[in-house]
């Protein structure tokens, strides 16, 4: 059986050389061939390495946006060349790879091992934090399929001991020609979701939500009612585990063009949808009940 860890190491070496020589992608295949001949002449896994290298390079701009969203304190050019290319490999396999061949936990663990082997003293911890944050964001696919040690299973995290971040969000609607439209934002993980943001110190949840949605997609909202609350534990690449508490509202806005905040990390679109179009969209499971509750409330008002 092919040694996939060695194969990933050779792809990492090739990406590192590509990165350090000014992204000369036209010669990267030659770099890979040379590295295979030098470091693994008898390894019969060249197809896997070539495909992984090609796919990471094809997705590189998108992968870099995801890295910057998951590690906002670290612009991509400030991350060491080893770490950022380990993250590119790990993120590609986590988000776009064949999960039947490489389960999410395997993709993360392989990347951590590469970082520990080829990176600096804190590289493994940094890569673990970034990939862990992304894994949490996409809903931890395959979590229940991965066995854990008895000690791990018995560990209980008390949420009250974790740093708390307060956020506010809204199901934003507008009425036009007797139809209900909802405003959603699209993230770089491929999901349509609700606009939300951090509540600043001194703001109440309503004030913070109004400000954040105005900043994020240029919608002037009027809050109508509270829809519910959601709390979850997320991983931050520097802070570790944090507790995020989100209050969601139902809010009305004029049916006017949405403008996504320039340079908004993690989002790439904002758009109005008719209520009946929502069922065909890729939406996070924990967001769907809030949207359904909002639509039910709006239909009762007719």
C-alpha positions in Angstrom: 0.0 0.0 0.0 1.3 3.4 -0.9 2.7 5.6 1.9 0.3 8.5 1.7 2.1 10.4 4.4 5.3 10.4 2.4 3.4 11.3 -0.7 1.9 14.4 1.1 5.4 15.3 2.3 6.7 15.4 -1.3 3.7 17.5 -2.4 4.4 19.8 0.5 8.1 20.1 -0.6 7.0 20.9 -4.1 4.5 23.5 -3.0 7.1 25.1 -0.7 9.5 25.4 -3.7 6.7 26.8 -5.9 5.9 29.3 -3.1 9.4 30.4 -2.5 10.2 30.9 -6.2 7.4 33.3 -6.9 4.5 31.0 -7.9 6.0 29.7 -11.1 3.2 27.2 -11.6 4.3 26.4 -15.1 7.3 24.5 -13.7 5.7 22.9 -10.6 5.2 19.6 -12.3 8.9 19.4 -13.0 9.6 20.2 -9.3 7.3 17.4 -8.2 9.0 14.9 -10.6 12.4 15.9 -9.3 11.3 15.5 -5.7 9.8 12.1 -6.3 13.0 10.9 -8.0 15.1 12.3 -5.1 13.0 11.4 -2.0 10.8 8.4 -3.1 12.2 6.8 -6.2 10.4 3.5 -5.5 7.1 5.0 -4.4 4.3 4.0 -6.7 1.9 6.8 -5.9 2.8 9.5 -8.5 -0.9 9.8 -9.7 -2.1 10.7 -6.2 0.8 13.3 -5.7 0.2 14.9 -9.1 -3.6 15.1 -8.6 -3.2 16.6 -5.1 -0.6 19.1 -6.3 -2.8 20.2 -9.3 -6.0 20.5 -7.2 -4.3 22.5 -4.4 -2.9 24.9 -6.9 -6.3 25.2 -8.7 -8.0 26.0 -5.4 -5.2 28.1 -3.9 -6.9 31.5 -4.0 -10.0 30.1 -2.4 -8.0 28.1 0.2 -6.1 31.3 1.2 -9.4 33.1 1.8 -10.5 30.4 4.1 -7.2 30.4 6.0 -7.5 34.2 6.5 -11.1 33.7 7.8 -10.1 31.0 10.2 -7.0 32.9 11.4 -7.9 36.6 11.1 -4.9 37.7 13.0 -2.6 36.1 10.4 -2.6 37.5 6.8 -1.5 34.8 4.4 1.8 36.4 3.7 2.6 36.5 7.5 2.2 32.7 7.8 5.4 30.8 7.3 5.7 29.1 3.9 5.7 25.7 5.4 2.6 26.3 7.6 0.6 28.0 4.8 1.3 25.1 2.4 0.5 22.5 5.0 -2.8 24.4 5.5 -3.5 24.5 1.8 -3.1 20.7 1.6 -5.1 20.0 4.7 -7.9 22.3 3.8 -8.2 20.9 0.3 -8.5 17.4 1.6 -10.9 18.5 4.3 -13.2 20.6 2.1 -12.9 19.3 -1.4 -11.4 15.8 -1.2 -13.0 12.4 -1.3 -14.2 11.8 2.2 -14.5 8.1 1.5 -10.8 8.0 0.8 -9.6 10.6 3.2 -12.1 11.2 6.2 -12.0 14.7 7.6 -10.2 13.6 10.8 -7.5 11.9 8.7 -7.0 15.1 6.6 -6.6 17.2 9.8 -4.3 14.7 11.5 -2.1 14.3 8.4 -1.7 18.1 8.2 -0.8 18.4 11.9 1.9 15.7 11.5 3.3 17.5 8.4 3.5 20.7 10.4 5.2 19.1 13.3 7.8 17.4 11.0 8.6 20.3 8.7 7.4 23.4 10.5 8.5 25.3 13.6 7.9 24.7 17.3 4.3 25.9 17.3 3.4 24.8 13.8 1.4 21.8 14.8 -0.6 23.7 17.3 -1.3 26.5 14.8 -2.4 24.2 12.0 -4.6 22.2 14.5 -6.3 25.5 15.5 -7.0 26.7 12.0 -8.2 23.3 10.6 -10.2 22.7 13.8 -12.0 26.0 13.4 -12.9 25.2 9.8 -14.0 21.7 10.8 -16.3 23.1 13.4 -17.7 25.7 10.9 -18.6 23.0 8.4 -20.5 21.0 11.0 -17.8 18.4 12.0 -18.6 15.8 9.3 -17.8 12.2 10.3 -17.3 13.2 13.9 -19.4 10.2 15.1 -17.5 7.8 12.9 -14.1 8.5 14.5 -13.3 6.5 17.5 -11.9 8.3 20.5 -9.9 7.1 23.5 -11.8 6.5 26.7 -10.0 9.5 28.3 -11.1 11.7 25.5 -14.7 10.6 25.6 -14.8 11.2 29.4 -13.5 14.7 29.1 -16.2 17.3 29.7 -15.7 20.9 28.9 -17.6 23.3 31.1 -18.8 26.1 28.7 -19.0 28.5 31.6 -15.2 28.4 31.8 -14.6 29.4 28.2 -14.2 33.0 26.9 -17.5 34.3 25.6 -18.2 36.2 22.4 -21.7 37.8 22.0 -23.1 38.0 18.5 -26.3 39.3 16.9 -27.9 38.2 13.6 -31.2 38.4 11.8 -33.5 36.8 9.3 -33.8 40.0 7.2 -37.0 40.2 5.0 -38.6 42.6 2.6 -42.0 42.6 1.0 -42.4 43.4 -2.7 -45.4 42.8 -5.0 -47.1 40.6 -2.3 -44.1 38.4 -2.1 -41.7 37.8 0.8 -38.0 38.0 0.1 -35.1 37.0 2.5 -31.6 38.5 2.4 -28.8 35.9 2.8 -25.1 36.0 2.6 -22.9 33.4 1.0 -19.8 32.1 2.7 -16.6 30.7 1.2 -17.6 27.2 2.5 -20.4 27.2 0.0 -23.4 27.9 2.3 -26.0 30.6 2.3 -26.5 31.8 5.8 -27.7 34.7 8.0 -25.9 38.0 8.4 -24.5 38.3 11.9 -21.6 40.0 13.7 -20.1 40.8 17.1 -21.9 42.9 19.7 -19.5 45.6 20.8 -19.0 46.6 24.4 -21.7 49.0 25.5 -24.2 47.9 22.8 -27.4 46.0 23.4 -28.1 43.1 21.1 -30.6 45.0 19.0 -28.2 48.0 18.5 -25.3 45.7 17.6 -27.3 43.6 15.2 -28.6 46.7 13.3 -25.1 48.1 13.0 -23.5 44.8 12.0 -26.1 44.1 9.2 -25.8 47.6 7.9 -22.0 47.2 7.8 -22.1 43.7 6.3 -24.6 44.0 3.5 -25.8 47.6 3.6 -29.3 46.8 4.7 -31.2 49.3 7.0 -33.2 46.9 9.2 -36.0 47.4 11.7 -36.1 44.7 14.3 -39.6 43.2 14.7 -39.1 40.3 17.1 -36.6 38.0 18.7 -36.5 34.6 17.0 -34.2 32.6 19.2 -30.7 32.1 20.5 -27.9 29.7 19.6 -24.7 28.9 21.5 -21.8 26.8 20.4 -18.2 26.2 21.1 -15.7 27.1 18.4 -11.9 26.8 18.0 -9.8 29.9 17.5 -6.3 29.4 16.2 -4.9 31.7 19.0 -7.4 31.8 21.8 -8.3 28.1 21.7 -11.9 27.1 22.4 -14.3 29.9 22.8 -18.1 30.1 23.5 -20.1 32.0 20.9 -23.6 33.1 21.9 -25.8 34.4 19.0 -29.2 36.1 19.4 -31.3 36.1 16.2 -34.0 38.5 15.3 -36.6 38.9 12.6 -36.0 42.2 10.9 -37.5 44.1 8.0 -35.6 46.1 5.4 -36.4 48.0 2.2 -36.2 45.8 -0.9 -33.0 47.5 -2.2 -29.8 46.2 -3.7 -27.5 44.5 -1.2 -23.9 45.5 -1.1 -21.5 43.1 0.6 -18.9 44.8 2.9 -15.7 45.3 1.0 -13.0 43.0 2.2 -15.3 41.0 4.3 -13.4 37.9 5.1 -15.3 34.6 4.7 -18.2 36.0 2.6 -18.4 36.4 -1.2 -22.0 37.3 -2.0 -25.2 38.8 -0.6 -28.6 38.3 -2.3 -32.4 38.5 -2.0 -34.3 35.2 -2.4 -38.0 34.6 -2.6 -39.2 32.6 0.4 -40.1 29.6 -1.7 -36.5 29.5 -3.2 -35.0 28.8 0.2 -35.6 25.1 0.1 -33.3 24.7 -2.9 -30.3 26.5 -1.2 -27.4 25.0 0.7 -28.0 26.3 4.2 -26.5 25.2 7.5 -28.8 22.8 9.5 -28.9 25.0 12.6 -30.0 28.0 10.5 -32.9 26.3 8.8 -35.2 26.3 11.9 -34.7 30.0 12.4 -35.7 30.7 8.8 -38.7 28.4 9.1 -39.8 30.2 12.2 -39.4 33.6 10.6 -41.4 32.6 7.5 -44.2 31.1 9.7 -44.4 34.3 11.6 -44.5 36.4 8.4 -47.2 34.3 6.9 -49.4 34.7 10.0 -49.2 38.4 9.5 -50.8 38.2 6.1 
